[in-house]
Amino acid sequence: MWALPPVAVLALVFLYPLALVVQQSFTADTGEVSFAPYGDVFASEAFREALTTTVWLALGATVGCLVLGFVLALVIAFVPFPGGKAVAKFIDVFLSFPSFLITLALLFIYGSVGMANGVWTGVTGAAEGPFHFLTTPWGVLLAEITYFTPFVMRPLLAAFSQIDTSQLEVASSLGARTWRIVRQVILPEALPALAAGGALVLVMCLNEFGIVLFTGAKGVTTLPMLVYSKAILESDYPAACVVAVVNIAISVGLYGMYRVVSRRVGA
């Protein structure tokens, strides 16, 4: 009985709106139930380009976050340096930042009138600086890696804190070099955390909207941006709902794969 109120609230505020989105995706312009909206969307070049862009940006950002996050977490956890504990605590604070704030900071540095271009024009006397990549897919990729890397570092730092340092000392005393210790001792212990962090970043990148919007990358259209364009700019609600349903299906499918992988690696 105590479970009924929260279930009812969940159904009202989440499941019911989601059901409306799914219903709208199967509604033709005449108001009849039809698969025509799906056929029209799947046949459009804009949808195929948005799907391709979304997938490769999400995969590229996930790989970049895994590599960069693993290296940075190794340094923070195992390389003593002044301020190491403060940096580790800052990672927790960074997770609360909104994505557009990081993008805005990158615009201040690498934007068309940002600090980097200002320094370049001041030193060389050129009319404009060379840094214009933020409005390209590479700028979106850089912003996503910058923002989502701490989401990989947090579980890695927690995993590294559980490693018995005596194992590292024994491996070192037996002549193992640094990268061999990382590969054979640290990496196996970090695999569950890498799987968890990588899956989380992949799902969030697939649904990221603020970073793409704030970079001003007009040539970069992801599935969330296509939903916004169809619903707000074109008032084509059936098409927007179709894209939203596809985006949800991909996210839920990836989450299911993550659960399977995490059970196998012991996450």
N, C-alpha and C positions, 0 to 999 in steps of 0.2 A: 504493500500500500504506500509506503514512503517513497518508493521509486516512481510512482505514477506522476506526481507533480513535476519533477525535473524532466521526465520523458515527455510530458505534455508541453512543457515550455520549449524543449528542444524541437519537437515536431512543429510547433507554431512559428518559431523564429528562424528555423533553418530548413527543415524538411519540406514544409509547405511552400516557401518561396522557391526552393529547388525544384519541387514538383511543377510549379508554374512555369519555370524556365524550360523544363523538359517538354511540358505540354505545348508551350509556345513554339518550340522548335519543330513540332509536328503539325503546325497550323499554317495552312496556305493563306494567300491574300483574301480568298473568298470566305475564310473562316472555317473551312472544312479540314478534317484530319487528313494529312497527306505527307508523303515522303519527298514532295517536290522541293521544300527548303533545303533538305540535305543534298539532293541532286544538284541544285543550283550552286550551293556553296562548294561542294566537292569538285564541281566542274570549273570553278573560277580560278584564274591564275593567281589572284591575290591571296586566296586561302592556301594554295600550295606553296607560294613563296613565304607566307607568314609561318606555316608549319615548319618548313625547312630552316628558316632563320631562327625560330624558337628552339628547335632541337639542337642545332649546331652551337648556338650561343650557350645553351644550358650545359651541353656536354663539354664545351671548351672551358667555361667558367668552373665547372666541377673539377676537371682535371687540374686547372691552374690553382684552384683553392686547395686541392689535396696535396699537390707538390709543395706549394708555398707554405701552407699550414703545417705540414709535417716538418719542414725544415725549421720554421720559426718556433714551433713547439719544442723541437729537439734543443734548440739554442736556449730557450727560456728554462727548460726543465733540467738540462744537464751541463750547461756552460755557465759557471758562476760569473756574474758581472754586477757592478753597482746598479741598483734600481731594478733588479730582476723581479722581485716580488711585486713592486709597483706596476711593472709592465703586465704581469700576470693578472693583477686585479683590474687593470685598465681594460683587459680583454672582456671581462664581465660587463663593464660599463659600456663598452663599444657595442655589445649585443643589443642594447636598448636604443641605439641611435636609429632614426628613420633612414631609409635608403636614400631619399632625396637629399638629405643633409650631406652625405658623403659625395654624391654627385655634384652638389653645389660647391663643395670644397675643391673638387677636381676642376670645375669650371673656373674658379678663382685662380688656379695654378696654370692649367693648360688651355683655357678658353681662348677665343680669338683676341680678346683684350685682357687676358690673364697675365699673371706675373711672369711666366716664362717668356711669352712673346714680348712683354714690356722690356724685360732685360735684354732680349735679343735686339730689338729695335733701338734701344738706348746705346748698346755697345757698337753695333754695326751701322746704325743710321739707316737701316732698311725701312721701307714703307710699312711692312707688316712682318710678323714673325712666322716661323716655319711650322708651328704647332697648331694643326687644325684637325687632328685625328679624333677628337672627342665627338664630333658629329658623324662619325663613321661607325660601322659595326665593331671595329677594334676599340673605339672609345667606350662603347657599351660593355664590351668584354672586360676592359680594364676596370671600369667602375664596378661591375659585378664581382670580379675577383677581389677587389679592394674591400668591398662591403661584406662579402660572404666568407672570406677566409677565417675570421674569428669563430664562425660557426663550426668549422673543422677543428680549430685549435682547442676550443673548450673541452670537447670529449677526449682529445689527445692528451691534453695536460692532466686530465683526471686519470687517464690510463697510465701515463708515465709516472704519476705519483704512487702507483701501486707496484711498480717494478722494484724488486729487491736489488739494491745497489751492489750487494755482494756478488751477484751474478756478473755484473759488469766488471767488478774488480778481479774476479777469477778469470774471466775471459781475457782481460788485459794482461794479467800476470802470466797467462799461457802464451802470450805473444800475438794475440789477435789485434789487428789494427782497428782504427776507429770505424771505418765503413763496414768492416766485417762484423763488428759488434752490433752496429746499427741493423745490418741485414739479418743476422742470425739470432740476435737476442732481443733487440728492441722492437723491430718490425713485426715479428709474430705476435707479440703482446699487444701491439697497436692495431692489428687488423680489425677487431670488432669496432673500435672507436673510429677508424677510417671508414668502415662500411656505414656506420651510423651517420657520421658527419657528411660523407659524400652523398648519401641518399637524401639527407635533409637539404643540402645545398641544391641538388639536382631538382627536387620538387619545387623549391622556392624560386629557382631561376626560371623554371617553366612558367611560373605564374607572376613573375616580376613585371610591374607596370611603371612604377615611379622612376626607376633608373632610365628606362628608355625614353620616357616623356621628358625628363629634366635635362638629358644630354642634348636634346634638340636634334637627334639623328632622324631627319625626315625620311631618309631612304631605308630606315630599319623599322620593319613592321613585324611585330610578334603577334601571337594569338591574343594575348590580353589587349594589345593596342588595336587589333582588328575588331575585337568586341566593342571597344570604345568607339571606334570609327563607325561601325555599322549602327550602333544603338544611338549615339549622341549626334554624330555629324550627318548621317544618312537617314536616320529614323527607320532603319530596316530591322525591326525587332526579331522577326523569325530568323534571319541570317545571323544576327548577333547571338541569339540563343543557341543556334546550331554550333557556332564556333565555341561558345561557352561550354556546351555539353561535351564537345570533343576535347577541350582543354581539361575538363573535369575527369573524363574517362582516362586520359593519358596520366594524369596525376595519381588517380586511384590505382591504376595498373602498376605504376612505378612504386607506389607505396606497398602494394601487395608483393612485388618482387623484393623490395627492401626487407619485408618481414621474413620472407623465405630465406634470403641470404643471411640476415642477422641471426636466425636460428641455427643455420649451418656453421657460422663462424663463432657462435657463442656470445653474440652481443646481447 
